[in-house]
Amino acid sequence: MLERRLANTPGFRREGEREATTHVLKCWTAFFTEIAEGRKRHDLRRATDRDFRAGDRLLLREFDPVRGCYTGREQKVVVTYITSADRPCALSEEALSPDFCILSIAHLTDA
């Protein structure tokens, strides 16, 4: 009970946990728009180069793959859940490569 109340206190961490971090990520225009408009609430990402955790924030920077440049648009979302080989979905442990994870995300105003 006390830990649940403390969990909402800024700076509180359980032993061994790290503070939430912000990951700056490239996001192609088609996906960026779907996330911005609230239709896409997940993001498939490589899990081998970052330590994603629930509670982390993502700064998504829109990238136009046709022009090969950033557009200047950005949006912030929060990771609400992670599906991975370590935390598989109901299908199977082998449904998702260990190199990838699915980040469930919400706009910071929705979280």
Backbone as XML, in Angstrom:
<?xml version="1.0"?>
<chain id="A" units="angstrom">
  <residue number="1" name="MET">
    <atom name="N" x="0.818" y="-1.185" z="0.000"/>
    <atom name="CA" x="0.000" y="0.000" z="0.000"/>
    <atom name="C" x="0.869" y="1.258" z="0.000"/>
  </residue>
  <residue number="2" name="LEU">
    <atom name="N" x="1.852" y="1.320" z="0.889"/>
    <atom name="CA" x="2.733" y="2.481" z="0.965"/>
    <atom name="C" x="3.521" y="2.631" z="-0.331"/>
  </residue>
  <residue number="3" name="GLU">
    <atom name="N" x="4.034" y="1.509" z="-0.860"/>
    <atom name="CA" x="4.813" y="1.596" z="-2.093"/>
    <atom name="C" x="3.955" y="2.116" z="-3.243"/>
  </residue>
  <residue number="4" name="ARG">
    <atom name="N" x="2.703" y="1.717" z="-3.302"/>
    <atom name="CA" x="1.808" y="2.190" z="-4.356"/>
    <atom name="C" x="1.634" y="3.706" z="-4.260"/>
  </residue>
  <residue number="5" name="ARG">
    <atom name="N" x="1.482" y="4.223" z="-3.026"/>
    <atom name="CA" x="1.353" y="5.675" z="-2.850"/>
    <atom name="C" x="2.661" y="6.374" z="-3.193"/>
  </residue>
  <residue number="6" name="LEU">
    <atom name="N" x="3.783" y="5.792" z="-2.790"/>
    <atom name="CA" x="5.085" y="6.399" z="-3.072"/>
    <atom name="C" x="5.411" y="6.373" z="-4.556"/>
  </residue>
  <residue number="7" name="ALA">
    <atom name="N" x="4.887" y="5.397" z="-5.277"/>
    <atom name="CA" x="5.185" y="5.269" z="-6.705"/>
    <atom name="C" x="4.774" y="6.512" z="-7.479"/>
  </residue>
  <residue number="8" name="ASN">
    <atom name="N" x="3.827" y="7.274" z="-6.969"/>
    <atom name="CA" x="3.404" y="8.511" z="-7.628"/>
    <atom name="C" x="4.217" y="9.721" z="-7.195"/>
  </residue>
  <residue number="9" name="THR">
    <atom name="N" x="5.159" y="9.524" z="-6.302"/>
    <atom name="CA" x="6.003" y="10.605" z="-5.821"/>
    <atom name="C" x="7.148" y="10.828" z="-6.803"/>
  </residue>
  <residue number="10" name="PRO">
    <atom name="N" x="7.362" y="12.074" z="-7.254"/>
    <atom name="CA" x="8.462" y="12.336" z="-8.179"/>
    <atom name="C" x="9.789" y="11.829" z="-7.626"/>
  </residue>
  <residue number="11" name="GLY">
    <atom name="N" x="10.533" y="11.129" z="-8.468"/>
    <atom name="CA" x="11.841" y="10.630" z="-8.074"/>
    <atom name="C" x="11.822" y="9.272" z="-7.400"/>
  </residue>
  <residue number="12" name="PHE">
    <atom name="N" x="10.631" y="8.739" z="-7.059"/>
    <atom name="CA" x="10.565" y="7.431" z="-6.400"/>
    <atom name="C" x="10.911" y="6.334" z="-7.393"/>
  </residue>
  <residue number="13" name="ARG">
    <atom name="N" x="11.756" y="5.400" z="-6.946"/>
    <atom name="CA" x="12.092" y="4.224" z="-7.752"/>
    <atom name="C" x="12.174" y="3.025" z="-6.843"/>
  </residue>
  <residue number="14" name="ARG">
    <atom name="N" x="11.745" y="1.893" z="-7.369"/>
    <atom name="CA" x="11.957" y="0.649" z="-6.638"/>
    <atom name="C" x="13.430" y="0.294" z="-6.765"/>
  </residue>
  <residue number="15" name="GLU">
    <atom name="N" x="13.935" y="-0.473" z="-5.831"/>
    <atom name="CA" x="15.343" y="-0.847" z="-5.850"/>
    <atom name="C" x="15.687" y="-1.512" z="-7.179"/>
  </residue>
  <residue number="16" name="GLY">
    <atom name="N" x="16.767" y="-1.081" z="-7.793"/>
    <atom name="CA" x="17.218" y="-1.661" z="-9.049"/>
    <atom name="C" x="16.605" y="-1.025" z="-10.285"/>
  </residue>
  <residue number="17" name="GLU">
    <atom name="N" x="15.624" y="-0.147" z="-10.116"/>
    <atom name="CA" x="15.012" y="0.509" z="-11.261"/>
    <atom name="C" x="15.761" y="1.792" z="-11.579"/>
  </residue>
  <residue number="18" name="ARG">
    <atom name="N" x="15.710" y="2.181" z="-12.831"/>
    <atom name="CA" x="16.298" y="3.449" z="-13.227"/>
    <atom name="C" x="15.184" y="4.453" z="-13.474"/>
  </residue>
  <residue number="19" name="GLU">
    <atom name="N" x="15.538" y="5.723" z="-13.445"/>
    <atom name="CA" x="14.546" y="6.752" z="-13.730"/>
    <atom name="C" x="14.156" y="6.670" z="-15.194"/>
  </residue>
  <residue number="20" name="ALA">
    <atom name="N" x="12.956" y="7.118" z="-15.506"/>
    <atom name="CA" x="12.499" y="7.148" z="-16.892"/>
    <atom name="C" x="13.427" y="8.048" z="-17.695"/>
  </residue>
  <residue number="21" name="THR">
    <atom name="N" x="13.620" y="7.683" z="-18.941"/>
    <atom name="CA" x="14.487" y="8.455" z="-19.816"/>
    <atom name="C" x="13.718" y="8.833" z="-21.073"/>
  </residue>
  <residue number="22" name="THR">
    <atom name="N" x="14.243" y="9.776" z="-21.825"/>
    <atom name="CA" x="13.645" y="10.170" z="-23.098"/>
    <atom name="C" x="14.532" y="9.666" z="-24.225"/>
  </residue>
  <residue number="23" name="HIS">
    <atom name="N" x="13.929" y="8.910" z="-25.135"/>
    <atom name="CA" x="14.628" y="8.402" z="-26.314"/>
    <atom name="C" x="14.235" y="9.279" z="-27.505"/>
  </residue>
  <residue number="24" name="VAL">
    <atom name="N" x="15.208" y="9.780" z="-28.236"/>
    <atom name="CA" x="14.946" y="10.576" z="-29.433"/>
    <atom name="C" x="15.006" y="9.617" z="-30.617"/>
  </residue>
  <residue number="25" name="LEU">
    <atom name="N" x="13.879" y="9.514" z="-31.343"/>
    <atom name="CA" x="13.763" y="8.510" z="-32.393"/>
    <atom name="C" x="13.286" y="9.105" z="-33.712"/>
  </residue>
  <residue number="26" name="LYS">
    <atom name="N" x="13.811" y="8.563" z="-34.797"/>
    <atom name="CA" x="13.357" y="8.892" z="-36.138"/>
    <atom name="C" x="12.024" y="8.186" z="-36.367"/>
  </residue>
  <residue number="27" name="CYS">
    <atom name="N" x="11.064" y="8.882" z="-36.967"/>
    <atom name="CA" x="9.747" y="8.294" z="-37.227"/>
    <atom name="C" x="9.296" y="8.709" z="-38.628"/>
  </residue>
  <residue number="28" name="TRP">
    <atom name="N" x="9.144" y="7.734" z="-39.513"/>
    <atom name="CA" x="8.745" y="8.036" z="-40.886"/>
    <atom name="C" x="7.385" y="8.727" z="-40.920"/>
  </residue>
  <residue number="29" name="THR">
    <atom name="N" x="7.201" y="9.587" z="-41.906"/>
    <atom name="CA" x="6.013" y="10.429" z="-42.024"/>
    <atom name="C" x="4.703" y="9.658" z="-41.889"/>
  </residue>
  <residue number="30" name="ALA">
    <atom name="N" x="4.553" y="8.542" z="-42.595"/>
    <atom name="CA" x="3.295" y="7.779" z="-42.556"/>
    <atom name="C" x="2.967" y="7.343" z="-41.129"/>
  </residue>
  <residue number="31" name="PHE">
    <atom name="N" x="3.963" y="6.864" z="-40.397"/>
    <atom name="CA" x="3.747" y="6.420" z="-39.017"/>
    <atom name="C" x="3.556" y="7.611" z="-38.082"/>
  </residue>
  <residue number="32" name="PHE">
    <atom name="N" x="4.332" y="8.659" z="-38.296"/>
    <atom name="CA" x="4.254" y="9.866" z="-37.473"/>
    <atom name="C" x="2.831" y="10.426" z="-37.484"/>
  </residue>
  <residue number="33" name="THR">
    <atom name="N" x="2.252" y="10.516" z="-38.675"/>
    <atom name="CA" x="0.904" y="11.060" z="-38.819"/>
    <atom name="C" x="-0.125" y="10.190" z="-38.114"/>
  </residue>
  <residue number="34" name="GLU">
    <atom name="N" x="-0.021" y="8.877" z="-38.273"/>
    <atom name="CA" x="-0.969" y="7.960" z="-37.626"/>
    <atom name="C" x="-0.885" y="8.057" z="-36.102"/>
  </residue>
  <residue number="35" name="ILE">
    <atom name="N" x="0.324" y="8.203" z="-35.579"/>
    <atom name="CA" x="0.494" y="8.364" z="-34.128"/>
    <atom name="C" x="-0.077" y="9.711" z="-33.686"/>
  </residue>
  <residue number="36" name="ALA">
    <atom name="N" x="0.239" y="10.762" z="-34.424"/>
    <atom name="CA" x="-0.230" y="12.106" z="-34.074"/>
    <atom name="C" x="-1.752" y="12.187" z="-34.048"/>
  </residue>
  <residue number="37" name="GLU">
    <atom name="N" x="-2.405" y="11.462" z="-34.951"/>
    <atom name="CA" x="-3.866" y="11.502" z="-35.038"/>
    <atom name="C" x="-4.535" y="10.465" z="-34.143"/>
  </residue>
  <residue number="38" name="GLY">
    <atom name="N" x="-3.734" y="9.708" z="-33.381"/>
    <atom name="CA" x="-4.281" y="8.793" z="-32.389"/>
    <atom name="C" x="-4.715" y="7.435" z="-32.898"/>
  </residue>
  <residue number="39" name="ARG">
    <atom name="N" x="-4.445" y="7.128" z="-34.159"/>
    <atom name="CA" x="-4.847" y="5.827" z="-34.703"/>
    <atom name="C" x="-3.814" y="4.741" z="-34.443"/>
  </residue>
  <residue number="40" name="LYS">
    <atom name="N" x="-2.571" y="5.108" z="-34.347"/>
    <atom name="CA" x="-1.490" y="4.140" z="-34.110"/>
    <atom name="C" x="-1.012" y="4.321" z="-32.675"/>
  </residue>
  <residue number="41" name="ARG">
    <atom name="N" x="-1.201" y="3.300" z="-31.853"/>
    <atom name="CA" x="-0.845" y="3.382" z="-30.432"/>
    <atom name="C" x="0.212" y="2.353" z="-30.059"/>
  </residue>
  <residue number="42" name="HIS">
    <atom name="N" x="1.009" y="1.987" z="-31.044"/>
    <atom name="CA" x="2.115" y="1.060" z="-30.804"/>
    <atom name="C" x="3.244" y="1.417" z="-31.764"/>
  </residue>
  <residue number="43" name="ASP">
    <atom name="N" x="4.425" y="0.935" z="-31.472"/>
    <atom name="CA" x="5.564" y="1.179" z="-32.349"/>
    <atom name="C" x="6.502" y="-0.011" z="-32.247"/>
  </residue>
  <residue number="44" name="LEU">
    <atom name="N" x="6.807" y="-0.616" z="-33.378"/>
    <atom name="CA" x="7.747" y="-1.732" z="-33.435"/>
    <atom name="C" x="9.151" y="-1.152" z="-33.536"/>
  </residue>
  <residue number="45" name="ARG">
    <atom name="N" x="10.010" y="-1.548" z="-32.633"/>
    <atom name="CA" x="11.371" y="-1.010" z="-32.603"/>
    <atom name="C" x="12.383" y="-2.113" z="-32.376"/>
  </residue>
  <residue number="46" name="ARG">
    <atom name="N" x="13.594" y="-1.875" z="-32.864"/>
    <atom name="CA" x="14.705" y="-2.778" z="-32.570"/>
    <atom name="C" x="15.008" y="-2.656" z="-31.078"/>
  </residue>
  <residue number="47" name="ALA">
    <atom name="N" x="15.169" y="-3.777" z="-30.418"/>
    <atom name="CA" x="15.378" y="-3.780" z="-28.962"/>
    <atom name="C" x="16.841" y="-3.945" z="-28.580"/>
  </residue>
  <residue number="48" name="THR">
    <atom name="N" x="17.701" y="-4.107" z="-29.558"/>
    <atom name="CA" x="19.103" y="-4.408" z="-29.257"/>
    <atom name="C" x="19.965" y="-3.177" z="-29.019"/>
  </residue>
  <residue number="49" name="ASP">
    <atom name="N" x="19.494" y="-1.996" z="-29.423"/>
    <atom name="CA" x="20.347" y="-0.810" z="-29.295"/>
    <atom name="C" x="19.874" y="0.182" z="-28.231"/>
  </residue>
  <residue number="50" name="ARG">
    <atom name="N" x="18.740" y="-0.119" z="-27.578"/>
    <atom name="CA" x="18.217" y="0.781" z="-26.545"/>
    <atom name="C" x="17.614" y="-0.037" z="-25.416"/>
  </residue>
  <residue number="51" name="ASP">
    <atom name="N" x="17.554" y="0.578" z="-24.253"/>
    <atom name="CA" x="16.976" y="-0.069" z="-23.078"/>
    <atom name="C" x="15.610" y="0.557" z="-22.811"/>
  </residue>
  <residue number="52" name="PHE">
    <atom name="N" x="14.612" y="0.193" z="-23.636"/>
    <atom name="CA" x="13.271" y="0.732" z="-23.461"/>
    <atom name="C" x="12.650" y="0.174" z="-22.191"/>
  </residue>
  <residue number="53" name="ARG">
    <atom name="N" x="11.940" y="1.026" z="-21.459"/>
    <atom name="CA" x="11.210" y="0.612" z="-20.254"/>
    <atom name="C" x="9.859" y="1.323" z="-20.238"/>
  </residue>
  <residue number="54" name="ALA">
    <atom name="N" x="8.855" y="0.675" z="-19.645"/>
    <atom name="CA" x="7.567" y="1.340" z="-19.457"/>
    <atom name="C" x="7.807" y="2.597" z="-18.622"/>
  </residue>
  <residue number="55" name="GLY">
    <atom name="N" x="7.176" y="3.680" z="-19.018"/>
    <atom name="CA" x="7.375" y="4.964" z="-18.347"/>
    <atom name="C" x="8.344" y="5.870" z="-19.079"/>
  </residue>
  <residue number="56" name="ASP">
    <atom name="N" x="9.169" y="5.300" z="-19.954"/>
    <atom name="CA" x="10.074" y="6.126" z="-20.753"/>
    <atom name="C" x="9.265" y="6.989" z="-21.714"/>
  </residue>
  <residue number="57" name="ARG">
    <atom name="N" x="9.852" y="8.095" z="-22.091"/>
    <atom name="CA" x="9.233" y="8.962" z="-23.080"/>
    <atom name="C" x="9.979" y="8.829" z="-24.400"/>
  </residue>
  <residue number="58" name="LEU">
    <atom name="N" x="9.234" y="9.002" z="-25.477"/>
    <atom name="CA" x="9.824" y="8.986" z="-26.808"/>
    <atom name="C" x="9.605" y="10.351" z="-27.433"/>
  </residue>
  <residue number="59" name="LEU">
    <atom name="N" x="10.676" y="10.956" z="-27.910"/>
    <atom name="CA" x="10.563" y="12.170" z="-28.709"/>
    <atom name="C" x="10.665" y="11.699" z="-30.152"/>
  </residue>
  <residue number="60" name="LEU">
    <atom name="N" x="9.529" y="11.675" z="-30.832"/>
    <atom name="CA" x="9.479" y="11.198" z="-32.209"/>
    <atom name="C" x="9.714" y="12.371" z="-33.143"/>
  </residue>
  <residue number="61" name="ARG">
    <atom name="N" x="10.745" y="12.254" z="-33.971"/>
    <atom name="CA" x="11.085" y="13.296" z="-34.942"/>
    <atom name="C" x="10.683" y="12.793" z="-36.321"/>
  </residue>
  <residue number="62" name="GLU">
    <atom name="N" x="9.787" y="13.521" z="-36.970"/>
    <atom name="CA" x="9.283" y="13.088" z="-38.275"/>
    <atom name="C" x="10.396" y="13.125" z="-39.321"/>
  </residue>
  <residue number="63" name="PHE">
    <atom name="N" x="10.526" y="12.012" z="-40.048"/>
    <atom name="CA" x="11.535" y="11.876" z="-41.095"/>
    <atom name="C" x="10.827" y="11.504" z="-42.388"/>
  </residue>
  <residue number="64" name="ASP">
    <atom name="N" x="11.082" y="12.262" z="-43.444"/>
    <atom name="CA" x="10.503" y="11.985" z="-44.761"/>
    <atom name="C" x="11.472" y="11.096" z="-45.531"/>
  </residue>
  <residue number="65" name="PRO">
    <atom name="N" x="11.154" y="9.793" z="-45.694"/>
    <atom name="CA" x="12.089" y="8.882" z="-46.359"/>
    <atom name="C" x="12.236" y="9.160" z="-47.856"/>
  </residue>
  <residue number="66" name="VAL">
    <atom name="N" x="11.267" y="9.819" z="-48.459"/>
    <atom name="CA" x="11.354" y="10.139" z="-49.889"/>
    <atom name="C" x="12.377" y="11.251" z="-50.106"/>
  </residue>
  <residue number="67" name="ARG">
    <atom name="N" x="12.287" y="12.295" z="-49.291"/>
    <atom name="CA" x="13.227" y="13.416" z="-49.410"/>
    <atom name="C" x="14.528" y="13.161" z="-48.661"/>
  </residue>
  <residue number="68" name="GLY">
    <atom name="N" x="14.492" y="12.199" z="-47.737"/>
    <atom name="CA" x="15.702" y="11.858" z="-46.983"/>
    <atom name="C" x="16.095" y="12.890" z="-45.944"/>
  </residue>
  <residue number="69" name="CYS">
    <atom name="N" x="15.086" y="13.541" z="-45.328"/>
    <atom name="CA" x="15.409" y="14.564" z="-44.331"/>
    <atom name="C" x="14.305" y="14.655" z="-43.275"/>
  </residue>
  <residue number="70" name="TYR">
    <atom name="N" x="14.659" y="15.290" z="-42.161"/>
    <atom name="CA" x="13.688" y="15.542" z="-41.107"/>
    <atom name="C" x="12.796" y="16.709" z="-41.522"/>
  </residue>
  <residue number="71" name="THR">
    <atom name="N" x="11.522" y="16.658" z="-41.126"/>
    <atom name="CA" x="10.570" y="17.710" z="-41.504"/>
    <atom name="C" x="10.533" y="18.855" z="-40.504"/>
  </residue>
  <residue number="72" name="GLY">
    <atom name="N" x="11.016" y="18.622" z="-39.291"/>
    <atom name="CA" x="10.946" y="19.629" z="-38.233"/>
    <atom name="C" x="9.803" y="19.390" z="-37.259"/>
  </residue>
  <residue number="73" name="ARG">
    <atom name="N" x="8.880" y="18.481" z="-37.614"/>
    <atom name="CA" x="7.776" y="18.178" z="-36.690"/>
    <atom name="C" x="8.229" y="17.143" z="-35.670"/>
  </residue>
  <residue number="74" name="GLU">
    <atom name="N" x="7.769" y="17.321" z="-34.434"/>
    <atom name="CA" x="8.098" y="16.395" z="-33.345"/>
    <atom name="C" x="6.864" y="16.175" z="-32.490"/>
  </residue>
  <residue number="75" name="GLN">
    <atom name="N" x="6.832" y="15.044" z="-31.803"/>
    <atom name="CA" x="5.779" y="14.780" z="-30.822"/>
    <atom name="C" x="6.348" y="13.904" z="-29.721"/>
  </residue>
  <residue number="76" name="LYS">
    <atom name="N" x="5.785" y="14.064" z="-28.523"/>
    <atom name="CA" x="6.234" y="13.269" z="-27.377"/>
    <atom name="C" x="5.146" y="12.286" z="-26.982"/>
  </residue>
  <residue number="77" name="VAL">
    <atom name="N" x="5.568" y="11.042" z="-26.734"/>
    <atom name="CA" x="4.662" y="10.000" z="-26.256"/>
    <atom name="C" x="5.337" y="9.290" z="-25.092"/>
  </residue>
  <residue number="78" name="VAL">
    <atom name="N" x="4.556" y="8.526" z="-24.349"/>
    <atom name="CA" x="5.086" y="7.755" z="-23.228"/>
    <atom name="C" x="4.865" y="6.275" z="-23.521"/>
  </residue>
  <residue number="79" name="VAL">
    <atom name="N" x="5.826" y="5.447" z="-23.127"/>
    <atom name="CA" x="5.712" y="3.998" z="-23.280"/>
    <atom name="C" x="4.869" y="3.477" z="-22.120"/>
  </residue>
  <residue number="80" name="THR">
    <atom name="N" x="3.758" y="2.812" z="-22.449"/>
    <atom name="CA" x="2.864" y="2.302" z="-21.409"/>
    <atom name="C" x="3.041" y="0.807" z="-21.173"/>
  </residue>
  <residue number="81" name="TYR">
    <atom name="N" x="3.554" y="0.075" z="-22.171"/>
    <atom name="CA" x="3.746" y="-1.372" z="-22.040"/>
    <atom name="C" x="4.711" y="-1.819" z="-23.123"/>
  </residue>
  <residue number="82" name="ILE">
    <atom name="N" x="5.434" y="-2.898" z="-22.863"/>
    <atom name="CA" x="6.374" y="-3.436" z="-23.850"/>
    <atom name="C" x="6.104" y="-4.920" z="-24.036"/>
  </residue>
  <residue number="83" name="THR">
    <atom name="N" x="5.882" y="-5.318" z="-25.288"/>
    <atom name="CA" x="5.768" y="-6.729" z="-25.648"/>
    <atom name="C" x="7.085" y="-7.121" z="-26.299"/>
  </residue>
  <residue number="84" name="SER">
    <atom name="N" x="7.678" y="-8.212" z="-25.829"/>
    <atom name="CA" x="8.969" y="-8.652" z="-26.354"/>
    <atom name="C" x="9.082" y="-10.160" z="-26.195"/>
  </residue>
  <residue number="85" name="ALA">
    <atom name="N" x="10.208" y="-10.703" z="-26.606"/>
    <atom name="CA" x="10.443" y="-12.134" z="-26.408"/>
    <atom name="C" x="10.477" y="-12.456" z="-24.915"/>
  </residue>
  <residue number="86" name="ASP">
    <atom name="N" x="10.924" y="-11.499" z="-24.097"/>
    <atom name="CA" x="10.946" y="-11.687" z="-22.644"/>
    <atom name="C" x="9.559" y="-11.558" z="-22.023"/>
  </residue>
  <residue number="87" name="ARG">
    <atom name="N" x="8.704" y="-10.734" z="-22.633"/>
    <atom name="CA" x="7.321" y="-10.531" z="-22.164"/>
    <atom name="C" x="6.402" y="-10.758" z="-23.349"/>
  </residue>
  <residue number="88" name="PRO">
    <atom name="N" x="6.221" y="-12.033" z="-23.737"/>
    <atom name="CA" x="5.497" y="-12.336" z="-24.976"/>
    <atom name="C" x="3.995" y="-12.088" z="-24.873"/>
  </residue>
  <residue number="89" name="CYS">
    <atom name="N" x="3.402" y="-11.984" z="-26.059"/>
    <atom name="CA" x="1.946" y="-11.895" z="-26.118"/>
    <atom name="C" x="1.378" y="-13.307" z="-25.951"/>
  </residue>
  <residue number="90" name="ALA">
    <atom name="N" x="0.091" y="-13.450" z="-26.053"/>
    <atom name="CA" x="-0.558" y="-14.742" z="-25.814"/>
    <atom name="C" x="-0.240" y="-15.776" z="-26.889"/>
  </residue>
  <residue number="91" name="LEU">
    <atom name="N" x="0.234" y="-15.341" z="-28.039"/>
    <atom name="CA" x="0.464" y="-16.288" z="-29.130"/>
    <atom name="C" x="1.564" y="-17.287" z="-28.810"/>
  </residue>
  <residue number="92" name="SER">
    <atom name="N" x="2.756" y="-16.779" z="-28.585"/>
    <atom name="CA" x="3.884" y="-17.670" z="-28.390"/>
    <atom name="C" x="5.123" y="-16.866" z="-28.056"/>
  </residue>
  <residue number="93" name="GLU">
    <atom name="N" x="6.053" y="-17.503" z="-27.379"/>
    <atom name="CA" x="7.337" y="-16.848" z="-27.108"/>
    <atom name="C" x="8.110" y="-16.618" z="-28.397"/>
  </residue>
  <residue number="94" name="GLU">
    <atom name="N" x="7.800" y="-17.387" z="-29.438"/>
    <atom name="CA" x="8.538" y="-17.301" z="-30.696"/>
    <atom name="C" x="7.870" y="-16.389" z="-31.716"/>
  </residue>
  <residue number="95" name="ALA">
    <atom name="N" x="6.794" y="-15.710" z="-31.339"/>
    <atom name="CA" x="6.068" y="-14.857" z="-32.278"/>
    <atom name="C" x="6.835" y="-13.583" z="-32.620"/>
  </residue>
  <residue number="96" name="LEU">
    <atom name="N" x="7.734" y="-13.159" z="-31.753"/>
    <atom name="CA" x="8.468" y="-11.913" z="-31.948"/>
    <atom name="C" x="9.954" y="-12.179" z="-31.779"/>
  </residue>
  <residue number="97" name="SER">
    <atom name="N" x="10.734" y="-11.758" z="-32.753"/>
    <atom name="CA" x="12.184" y="-11.928" z="-32.685"/>
    <atom name="C" x="12.734" y="-11.251" z="-31.431"/>
  </residue>
  <residue number="98" name="PRO">
    <atom name="N" x="13.708" y="-11.866" z="-30.778"/>
    <atom name="CA" x="14.317" y="-11.243" z="-29.594"/>
    <atom name="C" x="14.979" y="-9.896" z="-29.900"/>
  </residue>
  <residue number="99" name="ASP">
    <atom name="N" x="15.221" y="-9.617" z="-31.180"/>
    <atom name="CA" x="15.852" y="-8.357" z="-31.569"/>
    <atom name="C" x="14.877" y="-7.178" z="-31.611"/>
  </residue>
  <residue number="100" name="PHE">
    <atom name="N" x="13.567" y="-7.460" z="-31.482"/>
    <atom name="CA" x="12.560" y="-6.413" z="-31.617"/>
    <atom name="C" x="11.609" y="-6.398" z="-30.429"/>
  </residue>
  <residue number="101" name="CYS">
    <atom name="N" x="10.944" y="-5.258" z="-30.257"/>
    <atom name="CA" x="9.904" y="-5.140" z="-29.232"/>
    <atom name="C" x="8.783" y="-4.270" z="-29.786"/>
  </residue>
  <residue number="102" name="ILE">
    <atom name="N" x="7.612" y="-4.428" z="-29.211"/>
    <atom name="CA" x="6.464" y="-3.599" z="-29.566"/>
    <atom name="C" x="6.186" y="-2.697" z="-28.374"/>
  </residue>
  <residue number="103" name="LEU">
    <atom name="N" x="6.293" y="-1.403" z="-28.606"/>
    <atom name="CA" x="6.053" y="-0.421" z="-27.552"/>
    <atom name="C" x="4.611" y="0.059" z="-27.644"/>
  </residue>
  <residue number="104" name="SER">
    <atom name="N" x="3.829" y="-0.156" z="-26.604"/>
    <atom name="CA" x="2.504" y="0.462" z="-26.525"/>
    <atom name="C" x="2.742" y="1.893" z="-26.071"/>
  </residue>
  <residue number="105" name="ILE">
    <atom name="N" x="2.124" y="2.850" z="-26.773"/>
    <atom name="CA" x="2.408" y="4.257" z="-26.499"/>
    <atom name="C" x="1.121" y="5.057" z="-26.327"/>
  </residue>
  <residue number="106" name="ALA">
    <atom name="N" x="1.233" y="6.164" z="-25.626"/>
    <atom name="CA" x="0.123" y="7.103" z="-25.442"/>
    <atom name="C" x="0.686" y="8.515" z="-25.505"/>
  </residue>
  <residue number="107" name="HIS">
    <atom name="N" x="-0.114" y="9.420" z="-26.052"/>
    <atom name="CA" x="0.290" y="10.823" z="-26.006"/>
    <atom name="C" x="0.378" y="11.236" z="-24.546"/>
  </residue>
  <residue number="108" name="LEU">
    <atom name="N" x="1.288" y="12.090" z="-24.228"/>
    <atom name="CA" x="1.473" y="12.496" z="-22.838"/>
    <atom name="C" x="0.201" y="13.091" z="-22.244"/>
  </residue>
  <residue number="109" name="THR">
    <atom name="N" x="-0.642" y="13.684" z="-23.066"/>
    <atom name="CA" x="-1.896" y="14.239" z="-22.561"/>
    <atom name="C" x="-2.900" y="13.142" z="-22.224"/>
  </residue>
  <residue number="110" name="ASP">
    <atom name="N" x="-2.727" y="11.926" z="-22.807"/>
    <atom name="CA" x="-3.633" y="10.797" z="-22.564"/>
    <atom name="C" x="-3.178" y="9.941" z="-21.398"/>
  </residue>
  <residue number="111" name="ALA">
    <atom name="N" x="-1.897" y="10.022" z="-21.034"/>
    <atom name="CA" x="-1.315" y="9.104" z="-20.045"/>
    <atom name="C" x="-1.716" y="9.455" z="-18.637"/>
  </residue>
</chain>
